[in-house]
């Protein structure tokens, strides 16, 4: 895989030693997230909304309603900034100044393209596979009306930066701080609870494999 | 408390029944989050970066380095959009089309002001209290040099919208879907693991109360 390019938009300006240009690291951040924040400029002002995401090869997919002004502007070529953040923990240094968060984040700049009708179902299945692996096989197929009501956008993972301080130390030797004060890290992670069955579900219907699998993965287990 | 105003920037256009105009709901979303995404317009394009946040009354506080181009632009009056998202779960409907995420999100529009030097320490302590409650009392005070290197910005929680589908049903009666397919929800939440002590810490130093408290709160316990 080629490295991520350093451009005026992707060169990390603050704490540049946390920048990672390995494309695999970008994929890891995107693949490890369910949601991201998508920003555009509207009437000269920034507007940023949460979206579900899924990677499809070298692109990230997002979807919305064909009735959404926000998505229609993106479909019409408005430049976007997609920000994916994984918060991994809190770093408790011996001073507030050096305290910070443990995180990985990806920032993707670009212009999205509309997935054409003939590729829309495949793209939505790829998105579904990212968000709810295995679920598509458990439910009915999408209808033509549903497909028509959905706008699927493809953003190339071309001009992107990754910042990752997951492996950084909480503190540096020789910083003059008092070592009798505790310093360290509080790791944070997302876990899944027990699935909650919808009351309309026919009694005795078991929780399906897709849900059990996501529960296990989110809770740190292996499949 | 006054309700959140409905303006062209805050009126939710998609799924407006999820909009909440109760100011307390906005505070709850902000108070329940450690990080958010802050977006600006730079050279006509959106740029959105993750930031730590803390609420101080009717404002949200963010901080950065005085050397940061991004924060300097905000300090100079660039309009911002702050997006706070709490992902609460995955909604498995009986179709992919109706499947979605369970979330709360707040979107705040405005122009931030620079916290003046004389109020900076108090503001940073408020931010610290949000991110790491009780920690400030366990570490040394901030130095003048540290304060000088830090830019603290105050964004009014004035023009803001909240969208919350936490209480929405996974499905509607009479939607014609097959009730023998399982539908329901997989709840997601952030939990804290065991604190990891920095190797430079003097042996035997106990994990302090602030860290234990955040561990307990993040893991769903009560203080």
Interface residues (C-beta under 8 A of the other chain):
Chain A: X9 X13 X14 X34 X35 X37 X39 X40 X41 X44 X45 X46 X47 X48 X49 X50 X52 X64 X65 X67 X68 X69 X70 X79 X80 X81 X83 X85 X87 X90 X92 X93 X94 X95 X96 X97 X99 X100 X101 X103 X105 X107 X109 X124 X125 X128 X131 X132 X135 X136 X138 X139 X140 X142 X143 X146 X149 X150 X169 X170 X171 X173 X177 X178 X179 X180 X181 X182 X183 X184 X185 X186 X187 X188 X189 X190 X191 X192 X193 X194 X195 X196 X197 X198 X200 X201 X202 X205 X206 X207 X208 X210 X211 X214 X215 X218
Chain B: X9 X13 X14 X34 X35 X37 X39 X40 X41 X44 X45 X46 X47 X48 X49 X50 X52 X64 X65 X67 X68 X69 X70 X79 X80 X81 X83 X85 X87 X90 X92 X93 X94 X95 X96 X97 X99 X100 X101 X103 X105 X107 X109 X124 X125 X128 X131 X132 X135 X136 X138 X139 X140 X142 X143 X146 X149 X150 X169 X170 X171 X173 X177 X178 X179 X180 X181 X182 X183 X184 X185 X186 X187 X188 X189 X190 X191 X192 X193 X194 X195 X196 X197 X198 X200 X201 X202 X205 X206 X207 X208 X210 X211 X214 X215 X218
